[in-house]
Amino acid sequence: MANSQIPAVPLGPLSSRPVQVTCPSCQQVVVSQVDYSAGLLTYLFCGGLFLCGFVLGCCLIPFCVDRLRNAQHSCPSCKALLGVHKRL
């Protein structure tokens, strides 16, 4: 039987926190590096706060809360993009 290569798959689902994955580029098992960016949920919360009367800068709070932003996972070794956990 031929020795087939095991496909690179996450060892756990992507979330807002770093997870252990097998990198498809360098084939190493690493803990992902997470960078946060504004997504649809962030803008919806900002708009909701603005409509509720929080117009003096308070409506920008969702841009500072990581739990409301998308999480972009990358490999710390080769910097390859592993996936994005979108909030909405």
TAGI-V824154 format. One line per field, one symbol per residue. phi: phi as a letter, one per 40 degrees, with the letter a starting at -180 (. if undefined). A space follows every 50 residues. Layout:
phi: ???
This chain:
phi: .cccccccbccaccacbdbcbccccbgbcbcccbbbacbccccccccccc cchcbcgcccddcbbccbbcbbcbcccbgcccibccca
